[in-house]
Amino acid sequence: MNKELTEKLFNDFPELFRGKDKPRHESLMYYGLSHDDGWYTIVNSMCCAINNHLKNLKRIGTPLDYEFVQIKEKFATLRVYDNGGNEHIDGIISLAEILSSKTCEVCGSNAELSVRGTWYKTLCQKHREELEYKVHKESIE
């Protein structure tokens, strides 16, 4: 993700991204978010939901020590690695990962699994054509 959007997330959710200041051997957030800008809205919404959940837990006296360890693209979908979560947070993350499988990683439009050689990305028709990918055959069956 570009530097401006990454910094916006870091500034809006400092507790979730406190790993960004840790050494690489403690947190891969050191590298930022490793995916294209089209998934920003998904990640931002996920962060909002997790942050609200953590605030509610703190308000009722059961706080969680939670942080992201890594957020990246892997096999054409969003992957989120964390420390300190619970089932509710796991559900929020699962929803974000599912949404990414239908959202263009480049622009955020509706998309399909696409392939170029051995590389997979979730792309809309416009970016699939621009980047010379093809619709993955299994996704249309």
TIVO-2410 file (N, C-alpha, C; in nm, 3 decimals):
# residues 141
REC num residu      c1      c2      c3 atome chaine
REC   1      M   0.086  -0.116   0.000     N      A
REC   1      M   0.000   0.000   0.000    CA      A
REC   1      M   0.090   0.123   0.000     C      A
REC   2      N   0.043   0.229  -0.063     N      A
REC   2      N   0.128   0.347  -0.070    CA      A
REC   2      N   0.153   0.406   0.068     C      A
REC   3      K   0.258   0.486   0.076     N      A
REC   3      K   0.304   0.539   0.204    CA      A
REC   3      K   0.198   0.625   0.273     C      A
REC   4      E   0.125   0.707   0.197     N      A
REC   4      E   0.026   0.797   0.256    CA      A
REC   4      E  -0.089   0.720   0.321     C      A
REC   5      L  -0.140   0.619   0.252     N      A
REC   5      L  -0.250   0.539   0.309    CA      A
REC   5      L  -0.201   0.457   0.428     C      A
REC   6      T  -0.079   0.405   0.419     N      A
REC   6      T  -0.023   0.330   0.530    CA      A
REC   6      T  -0.010   0.420   0.653     C      A
REC   7      E   0.045   0.538   0.634     N      A
REC   7      E   0.061   0.632   0.747    CA      A
REC   7      E  -0.073   0.673   0.805     C      A
REC   8      K  -0.175   0.688   0.720     N      A
REC   8      K  -0.309   0.721   0.769    CA      A
REC   8      K  -0.359   0.612   0.863     C      A
REC   9      L  -0.345   0.486   0.824     N      A
REC   9      L  -0.387   0.376   0.912    CA      A
REC   9      L  -0.305   0.375   1.041     C      A
REC  10      F  -0.174   0.393   1.029     N      A
REC  10      F  -0.088   0.395   1.147    CA      A
REC  10      F  -0.129   0.506   1.243     C      A
REC  11      N  -0.163   0.623   1.189     N      A
REC  11      N  -0.203   0.737   1.273    CA      A
REC  11      N  -0.342   0.720   1.330     C      A
REC  12      D  -0.435   0.664   1.252     N      A
REC  12      D  -0.573   0.647   1.298    CA      A
REC  12      D  -0.588   0.534   1.401     C      A
REC  13      F  -0.499   0.435   1.394     N      A
REC  13      F  -0.509   0.317   1.482    CA      A
REC  13      F  -0.372   0.284   1.542     C      A
REC  14      P  -0.315   0.377   1.620     N      A
REC  14      P  -0.179   0.355   1.670    CA      A
REC  14      P  -0.165   0.231   1.758     C      A
REC  15      E  -0.266   0.197   1.835     N      A
REC  15      E  -0.256   0.078   1.921    CA      A
REC  15      E  -0.253  -0.050   1.840     C      A
REC  16      L  -0.332  -0.056   1.733     N      A
REC  16      L  -0.335  -0.176   1.650    CA      A
REC  16      L  -0.203  -0.197   1.576     C      A
REC  17      F  -0.138  -0.085   1.541     N      A
REC  17      F  -0.017  -0.091   1.460    CA      A
REC  17      F   0.109  -0.057   1.540     C      A
REC  18      R   0.107  -0.078   1.669     N      A
REC  18      R   0.225  -0.043   1.748    CA      A
REC  18      R   0.347  -0.129   1.711     C      A
REC  19      G   0.325  -0.239   1.644     N      A
REC  19      G   0.436  -0.322   1.598    CA      A
REC  19      G   0.521  -0.259   1.490     C      A
REC  20      K   0.471  -0.153   1.428     N      A
REC  20      K   0.547  -0.088   1.321    CA      A
REC  20      K   0.680  -0.033   1.371     C      A
REC  21      D   0.690  -0.007   1.500     N      A
REC  21      D   0.813   0.046   1.558    CA      A
REC  21      D   0.901  -0.061   1.621     C      A
REC  22      K   0.857  -0.185   1.614     N      A
REC  22      K   0.936  -0.295   1.671    CA      A
REC  22      K   1.038  -0.344   1.568     C      A
REC  23      P   1.144  -0.409   1.614     N      A
REC  23      P   1.240  -0.467   1.519    CA      A
REC  23      P   1.175  -0.576   1.434     C      A
REC  24      R   1.234  -0.601   1.319     N      A
REC  24      R   1.180  -0.701   1.225    CA      A
REC  24      R   1.162  -0.838   1.286     C      A
REC  25      H   1.247  -0.876   1.379     N      A
REC  25      H   1.236  -1.010   1.438    CA      A
REC  25      H   1.121  -1.020   1.539     C      A
REC  26      E   1.056  -0.906   1.572     N      A
REC  26      E   0.942  -0.907   1.663    CA      A
REC  26      E   0.809  -0.882   1.593     C      A
REC  27      S   0.811  -0.805   1.485     N      A
REC  27      S   0.686  -0.774   1.413    CA      A
REC  27      S   0.717  -0.739   1.268     C      A
REC  28      L   0.644  -0.801   1.178     N      A
REC  28      L   0.662  -0.770   1.036    CA      A
REC  28      L   0.588  -0.643   0.995     C      A
REC  29      M   0.522  -0.576   1.090     N      A
REC  29      M   0.461  -0.445   1.059    CA      A
REC  29      M   0.569  -0.343   1.028     C      A
REC  30      Y   0.692  -0.375   1.062     N      A
REC  30      Y   0.809  -0.294   1.026    CA      A
REC  30      Y   0.805  -0.263   0.876     C      A
REC  31      Y   0.757  -0.356   0.794     N      A
REC  31      Y   0.752  -0.341   0.649    CA      A
REC  31      Y   0.627  -0.269   0.600     C      A
REC  32      G   0.535  -0.238   0.688     N      A
REC  32      G   0.410  -0.174   0.646    CA      A
REC  32      G   0.310  -0.277   0.598     C      A
REC  33      L   0.216  -0.233   0.515     N      A
REC  33      L   0.112  -0.321   0.462    CA      A
REC  33      L   0.152  -0.362   0.321     C      A
REC  34      S   0.162  -0.491   0.296     N      A
REC  34      S   0.214  -0.542   0.170    CA      A
REC  34      S   0.102  -0.587   0.076     C      A
REC  35      H   0.029  -0.490   0.026     N      A
REC  35      H  -0.073  -0.513  -0.076    CA      A
REC  35      H  -0.100  -0.380  -0.145     C      A
REC  36      D  -0.174  -0.385  -0.255     N      A
REC  36      D  -0.202  -0.262  -0.330    CA      A
REC  36      D  -0.311  -0.179  -0.263     C      A
REC  37      D  -0.330  -0.058  -0.313     N      A
REC  37      D  -0.419   0.042  -0.253    CA      A
REC  37      D  -0.568   0.007  -0.259     C      A
REC  38      G  -0.608  -0.081  -0.349     N      A
REC  38      G  -0.749  -0.112  -0.367    CA      A
REC  38      G  -0.815  -0.176  -0.246     C      A
REC  39      W  -0.736  -0.233  -0.158     N      A
REC  39      W  -0.791  -0.296  -0.038    CA      A
REC  39      W  -0.790  -0.204   0.083     C      A
REC  40      Y  -0.753  -0.077   0.064     N      A
REC  40      Y  -0.748   0.017   0.176    CA      A
REC  40      Y  -0.881   0.022   0.251     C      A
REC  41      T  -0.992   0.035   0.179     N      A
REC  41      T  -1.123   0.047   0.244    CA      A
REC  41      T  -1.155  -0.077   0.328     C      A
REC  42      I  -1.121  -0.194   0.278     N      A
REC  42      I  -1.143  -0.317   0.353    CA      A
REC  42      I  -1.061  -0.315   0.482     C      A
REC  43      V  -0.933  -0.281   0.469     N      A
REC  43      V  -0.844  -0.280   0.587    CA      A
REC  43      V  -0.888  -0.173   0.686     C      A
REC  44      N  -0.925  -0.055   0.636     N      A
REC  44      N  -0.971   0.052   0.724    CA      A
REC  44      N  -1.097   0.010   0.800     C      A
REC  45      S  -1.192  -0.050   0.730     N      A
REC  45      S  -1.315  -0.097   0.795    CA      A
REC  45      S  -1.286  -0.205   0.898     C      A
REC  46      M  -1.195  -0.295   0.865     N      A
REC  46      M  -1.155  -0.400   0.959    CA      A
REC  46      M  -1.095  -0.337   1.085     C      A
REC  47      C  -1.008  -0.239   1.066     N      A
REC  47      C  -0.945  -0.171   1.180    CA      A
REC  47      C  -1.049  -0.099   1.266     C      A
REC  48      C  -1.145  -0.034   1.203     N      A
REC  48      C  -1.251   0.035   1.278    CA      A
REC  48      C  -1.329  -0.064   1.363     C      A
REC  49      A  -1.367  -0.177   1.303     N      A
REC  49      A  -1.446  -0.278   1.376    CA      A
REC  49      A  -1.366  -0.337   1.492     C      A
REC  50      I  -1.240  -0.369   1.468     N      A
REC  50      I  -1.157  -0.425   1.575    CA      A
REC  50      I  -1.134  -0.321   1.684     C      A
REC  51      N  -1.105  -0.199   1.645     N      A
REC  51      N  -1.083  -0.092   1.742    CA      A
REC  51      N  -1.206  -0.069   1.830     C      A
REC  52      N  -1.325  -0.068   1.769     N      A
REC  52      N  -1.449  -0.052   1.846    CA      A
REC  52      N  -1.470  -0.168   1.942     C      A
REC  53      H  -1.443  -0.288   1.896     N      A
REC  53      H  -1.455  -0.406   1.982    CA      A
REC  53      H  -1.361  -0.396   2.102     C      A
REC  54      L  -1.237  -0.356   2.076     N      A
REC  54      L  -1.140  -0.342   2.185    CA      A
REC  54      L  -1.181  -0.233   2.284     C      A
REC  55      K  -1.238  -0.124   2.234     N      A
REC  55      K  -1.287  -0.017   2.324    CA      A
REC  55      K  -1.402  -0.068   2.410     C      A
REC  56      N  -1.492  -0.147   2.351     N      A
REC  56      N  -1.603  -0.203   2.428    CA      A
REC  56      N  -1.553  -0.300   2.535     C      A
REC  57      L  -1.455  -0.382   2.501     N      A
REC  57      L  -1.399  -0.474   2.599    CA      A
REC  57      L  -1.333  -0.398   2.715     C      A
REC  58      K  -1.264  -0.293   2.682     N      A
REC  58      K  -1.199  -0.212   2.785    CA      A
REC  58      K  -1.303  -0.146   2.875     C      A
REC  59      R  -1.412  -0.096   2.813     N      A
REC  59      R  -1.519  -0.029   2.887    CA      A
REC  59      R  -1.584  -0.122   2.989     C      A
REC  60      I  -1.599  -0.250   2.953     N      A
REC  60      I  -1.664  -0.344   3.045    CA      A
REC  60      I  -1.565  -0.416   3.137     C      A
REC  61      G  -1.437  -0.376   3.128     N      A
REC  61      G  -1.339  -0.429   3.221    CA      A
REC  61      G  -1.268  -0.556   3.180     C      A
REC  62      T  -1.274  -0.592   3.051     N      A
REC  62      T  -1.204  -0.710   3.004    CA      A
REC  62      T  -1.116  -0.675   2.883     C      A
REC  63      P  -1.016  -0.589   2.904     N      A
REC  63      P  -0.934  -0.544   2.791    CA      A
REC  63      P  -0.849  -0.657   2.732     C      A
REC  64      L  -0.817  -0.642   2.604     N      A
REC  64      L  -0.727  -0.734   2.534    CA      A
REC  64      L  -0.600  -0.659   2.496     C      A
REC  65      D  -0.487  -0.725   2.506     N      A
REC  65      D  -0.362  -0.671   2.455    CA      A
REC  65      D  -0.349  -0.722   2.311     C      A
REC  66      Y  -0.385  -0.640   2.216     N      A
REC  66      Y  -0.398  -0.683   2.077    CA      A
REC  66      Y  -0.313  -0.596   1.985     C      A
REC  67      E  -0.257  -0.659   1.882     N      A
REC  67      E  -0.186  -0.585   1.779    CA      A
REC  67      E  -0.173  -0.669   1.653     C      A
REC  68      F  -0.158  -0.599   1.540     N      A
REC  68      F  -0.128  -0.666   1.414    CA      A
REC  68      F   0.020  -0.699   1.409     C      A
REC  69      V   0.052  -0.813   1.349     N      A
REC  69      V   0.191  -0.853   1.329    CA      A
REC  69      V   0.228  -0.837   1.182     C      A
REC  70      Q   0.132  -0.868   1.092     N      A
REC  70      Q   0.156  -0.854   0.949    CA      A
REC  70      Q   0.023  -0.848   0.876     C      A
REC  71      I   0.017  -0.761   0.774     N      A
REC  71      I  -0.098  -0.754   0.684    CA      A
REC  71      I  -0.041  -0.751   0.543     C      A
REC  72      K  -0.084  -0.848   0.461     N      A
REC  72      K  -0.027  -0.861   0.327    CA      A
REC  72      K  -0.123  -0.931   0.233     C      A
REC  73      E  -0.084  -0.935   0.106     N      A
REC  73      E  -0.153  -1.015   0.006    CA      A
REC  73      E  -0.079  -1.147  -0.004     C      A
REC  74      K  -0.155  -1.255  -0.008     N      A
REC  74      K  -0.098  -1.388  -0.030    CA      A
REC  74      K  -0.200  -1.471  -0.106     C      A
REC  75      F  -0.158  -1.529  -0.217     N      A
REC  75      F  -0.246  -1.608  -0.302    CA      A
REC  75      F  -0.372  -1.531  -0.340     C      A
REC  76      A  -0.355  -1.402  -0.371     N      A
REC  76      A  -0.459  -1.314  -0.426    CA      A
REC  76      A  -0.565  -1.271  -0.325     C      A
REC  77      T  -0.543  -1.294  -0.196     N      A
REC  77      T  -0.635  -1.242  -0.095    CA      A
REC  77      T  -0.556  -1.179   0.019     C      A
REC  78      L  -0.627  -1.101   0.097     N      A
REC  78      L  -0.570  -1.036   0.214    CA      A
REC  78      L  -0.539  -1.141   0.319     C      A
REC  79      R  -0.425  -1.127   0.385     N      A
REC  79      R  -0.389  -1.213   0.497    CA      A
REC  79      R  -0.353  -1.124   0.615     C      A
REC  80      V  -0.410  -1.154   0.730     N      A
REC  80      V  -0.388  -1.075   0.850    CA      A
REC  80      V  -0.336  -1.166   0.959     C      A
REC  81      Y  -0.222  -1.129   1.015     N      A
REC  81      Y  -0.160  -1.203   1.125    CA      A
REC  81      Y  -0.157  -1.110   1.246     C      A
REC  82      D  -0.193  -1.164   1.363     N      A
REC  82      D  -0.209  -1.079   1.480    CA      A
REC  82      D  -0.168  -1.152   1.607     C      A
REC  83      N  -0.165  -1.077   1.715     N      A
REC  83      N  -0.141  -1.131   1.848    CA      A
REC  83      N  -0.249  -1.080   1.943     C      A
REC  84      G  -0.305  -1.171   2.022     N      A
REC  84      G  -0.394  -1.131   2.129    CA      A
REC  84      G  -0.542  -1.122   2.095     C      A
REC  85      G  -0.586  -1.178   1.986     N      A
REC  85      G  -0.725  -1.166   1.944    CA      A
REC  85      G  -0.819  -1.261   2.018     C      A
REC  86      N  -0.944  -1.259   1.973     N      A
REC  86      N  -1.046  -1.350   2.025    CA      A
REC  86      N  -1.135  -1.391   1.907     C      A
REC  87      E  -1.240  -1.467   1.934     N      A
REC  87      E  -1.326  -1.516   1.826    CA      A
REC  87      E  -1.393  -1.403   1.749     C      A
REC  88      H  -1.433  -1.298   1.819     N      A
REC  88      H  -1.497  -1.185   1.751    CA      A
REC  88      H  -1.401  -1.119   1.652     C      A
REC  89      I  -1.279  -1.097   1.695     N      A
REC  89      I  -1.178  -1.037   1.607    CA      A
REC  89      I  -1.145  -1.131   1.492     C      A
REC  90      D  -1.137  -1.260   1.520     N      A
REC  90      D  -1.114  -1.358   1.414    CA      A
REC  90      D  -1.223  -1.350   1.307     C      A
REC  91      G  -1.347  -1.329   1.349     N      A
REC  91      G  -1.457  -1.316   1.254    CA      A
REC  91      G  -1.445  -1.190   1.169     C      A
REC  92      I  -1.406  -1.081   1.230     N      A
REC  92      I  -1.385  -0.955   1.156    CA      A
REC  92      I  -1.277  -0.975   1.051     C      A
REC  93      I  -1.168  -1.037   1.091     N      A
REC  93      I  -1.057  -1.061   0.998    CA      A
REC  93      I  -1.100  -1.156   0.885     C      A
REC  94      S  -1.173  -1.261   0.918     N      A
REC  94      S  -1.222  -1.354   0.815    CA      A
REC  94      S  -1.308  -1.283   0.713     C      A
REC  95      L  -1.395  -1.194   0.759     N      A
REC  95      L  -1.480  -1.119   0.666    CA      A
REC  95      L  -1.394  -1.032   0.574     C      A
REC  96      A  -1.294  -0.963   0.629     N      A
REC  96      A  -1.206  -0.880   0.547    CA      A
REC  96      A  -1.134  -0.964   0.442     C      A
REC  97      E  -1.086  -1.081   0.482     N      A
REC  97      E  -1.015  -1.167   0.388    CA      A
REC  97      E  -1.109  -1.216   0.277     C      A
REC  98      I  -1.232  -1.249   0.311     N      A
REC  98      I  -1.330  -1.291   0.211    CA      A
REC  98      I  -1.363  -1.177   0.115     C      A
REC  99      L  -1.384  -1.058   0.170     N      A
REC  99      L  -1.414  -0.942   0.085    CA      A
REC  99      L  -1.301  -0.915  -0.013     C      A
REC 100      S  -1.177  -0.934   0.030     N      A
REC 100      S  -1.063  -0.908  -0.059    CA      A
REC 100      S  -1.062  -1.003  -0.179     C      A
REC 101      S  -1.122  -1.120  -0.165     N      A
REC 101      S  -1.123  -1.216  -0.275    CA      A
REC 101      S  -1.217  -1.176  -0.388     C      A
REC 102      K  -1.297  -1.071  -0.366     N      A
REC 102      K  -1.391  -1.021  -0.468    CA      A
REC 102      K  -1.369  -0.872  -0.497     C      A
REC 103      T  -1.255  -0.818  -0.450     N      A
REC 103      T  -1.227  -0.676  -0.462    CA      A
REC 103      T  -1.093  -0.656  -0.532     C      A
REC 104      C  -1.091  -0.572  -0.635     N      A
REC 104      C  -0.968  -0.546  -0.708    CA      A
REC 104      C  -0.863  -0.488  -0.613     C      A
REC 105      E  -0.750  -0.554  -0.610     N      A
REC 105      E  -0.641  -0.508  -0.523    CA      A
REC 105      E  -0.587  -0.373  -0.567     C      A
REC 106      V  -0.604  -0.338  -0.693     N      A
REC 106      V  -0.550  -0.212  -0.745    CA      A
REC 106      V  -0.643  -0.095  -0.718     C      A
REC 107      C  -0.774  -0.112  -0.747     N      A
REC 107      C  -0.865   0.004  -0.742    CA      A
REC 107      C  -0.984  -0.011  -0.647     C      A
REC 108      G  -1.011  -0.131  -0.598     N      A
REC 108      G  -1.123  -0.151  -0.506    CA      A
REC 108      G  -1.255  -0.185  -0.572     C      A
REC 109      S  -1.259  -0.200  -0.704     N      A
REC 109      S  -1.383  -0.239  -0.775    CA      A
REC 109      S  -1.411  -0.388  -0.758     C      A
REC 110      N  -1.530  -0.430  -0.802     N      A
REC 110      N  -1.561  -0.573  -0.803    CA      A
REC 110      N  -1.459  -0.644  -0.891     C      A
REC 111      A  -1.418  -0.765  -0.850     N      A
REC 111      A  -1.308  -0.831  -0.920    CA      A
REC 111      A  -1.321  -0.982  -0.914     C      A
REC 112      E  -1.231  -1.047  -0.989     N      A
REC 112      E  -1.224  -1.192  -0.994    CA      A
REC 112      E  -1.079  -1.237  -0.978     C      A
REC 113      L  -1.062  -1.361  -0.937     N      A
REC 113      L  -0.930  -1.419  -0.930    CA      A
REC 113      L  -0.871  -1.421  -1.071     C      A
REC 114      S  -0.750  -1.371  -1.083     N      A
REC 114      S  -0.684  -1.360  -1.213    CA      A
REC 114      S  -0.545  -1.421  -1.204     C      A
REC 115      V  -0.494  -1.463  -1.319     N      A
REC 115      V  -0.365  -1.531  -1.321    CA      A
REC 115      V  -0.281  -1.482  -1.440     C      A
REC 116      R  -0.150  -1.476  -1.417     N      A
REC 116      R  -0.051  -1.448  -1.522    CA      A
REC 116      R   0.069  -1.536  -1.490     C      A
REC 117      G   0.084  -1.641  -1.568     N      A
REC 117      G   0.190  -1.738  -1.538    CA      A
REC 117      G   0.160  -1.807  -1.406     C      A
REC 118      T   0.248  -1.789  -1.309     N      A
REC 118      T   0.226  -1.848  -1.176    CA      A
REC 118      T   0.183  -1.744  -1.074     C      A
REC 119      W   0.155  -1.621  -1.118     N      A
REC 119      W   0.115  -1.513  -1.027    CA      A
REC 119      W  -0.036  -1.496  -1.027     C      A
REC 120      Y  -0.093  -1.485  -0.909     N      A
REC 120      Y  -0.237  -1.466  -0.891    CA      A
REC 120      Y  -0.263  -1.331  -0.827     C      A
REC 121      K  -0.368  -1.263  -0.874     N      A
REC 121      K  -0.414  -1.138  -0.815    CA      A
REC 121      K  -0.565  -1.133  -0.831     C      A
REC 122      T  -0.630  -1.059  -0.743     N      A
REC 122      T  -0.772  -1.034  -0.758    CA      A
REC 122      T  -0.785  -0.900  -0.828     C      A
REC 123      L  -0.840  -0.902  -0.951     N      A
REC 123      L  -0.840  -0.783  -1.035    CA      A
REC 123      L  -0.974  -0.762  -1.105     C      A
REC 124      C  -1.009  -0.636  -1.125     N      A
REC 124      C  -1.124  -0.602  -1.208    CA      A
REC 124      C  -1.083  -0.619  -1.355     C      A
REC 125      Q  -1.179  -0.611  -1.444     N      A
REC 125      Q  -1.150  -0.632  -1.586    CA      A
REC 125      Q  -1.046  -0.531  -1.637     C      A
REC 126      K  -1.061  -0.405  -1.600     N      A
REC 126      K  -0.969  -0.300  -1.647    CA      A
REC 126      K  -0.825  -0.331  -1.607     C      A
REC 127      H  -0.802  -0.362  -1.481     N      A
REC 127      H  -0.665  -0.387  -1.436    CA      A
REC 127      H  -0.613  -0.523  -1.480     C      A
REC 128      R  -0.703  -0.618  -1.497     N      A
REC 128      R  -0.663  -0.748  -1.552    CA      A
REC 128      R  -0.604  -0.727  -1.691     C      A
REC 129      E  -0.673  -0.647  -1.773     N      A
REC 129      E  -0.625  -0.621  -1.909    CA      A
REC 129      E  -0.495  -0.539  -1.907     C      A
REC 130      E  -0.491  -0.433  -1.825     N      A
REC 130      E  -0.371  -0.349  -1.817    CA      A
REC 130      E  -0.248  -0.427  -1.772     C      A
REC 131      L  -0.267  -0.517  -1.676     N      A
REC 131      L  -0.155  -0.593  -1.620    CA      A
REC 131      L  -0.131  -0.725  -1.691     C      A
REC 132      E  -0.212  -0.751  -1.796     N      A
REC 132      E  -0.200  -0.870  -1.880    CA      A
REC 132      E  -0.221  -1.000  -1.803     C      A
REC 133      Y  -0.323  -0.998  -1.718     N      A
REC 133      Y  -0.369  -1.119  -1.647    CA      A
REC 133      Y  -0.490  -1.174  -1.722     C      A
REC 134      K  -0.527  -1.295  -1.690     N      A
REC 134      K  -0.648  -1.358  -1.743    CA      A
REC 134      K  -0.732  -1.406  -1.626     C      A
REC 135      V  -0.864  -1.418  -1.648     N      A
REC 135      V  -0.951  -1.473  -1.544    CA      A
REC 135      V  -0.906  -1.616  -1.518     C      A
REC 136      H  -0.893  -1.651  -1.392     N      A
REC 136      H  -0.857  -1.787  -1.356    CA      A
REC 136      H  -0.973  -1.878  -1.391     C      A
REC 137      K  -0.951  -1.982  -1.467     N      A
REC 137      K  -1.057  -2.068  -1.519    CA      A
REC 137      K  -1.146  -2.126  -1.411     C      A
REC 138      E  -1.090  -2.167  -1.299     N      A
REC 138      E  -1.171  -2.226  -1.193    CA      A
REC 138      E  -1.269  -2.126  -1.132     C      A
REC 139      S  -1.240  -1.995  -1.141     N      A
REC 139      S  -1.329  -1.897  -1.081    CA      A
REC 139      S  -1.454  -1.872  -1.164     C      A
REC 140      I  -1.457  -1.920  -1.291     N      A
REC 140      I  -1.576  -1.899  -1.374    CA      A
REC 140      I  -1.659  -2.026  -1.389     C      A
REC 141      E  -1.615  -2.136  -1.332     N      A
REC 141      E  -1.692  -2.260  -1.342    CA      A
REC 141      E  -1.795  -2.270  -1.235     C      A
***
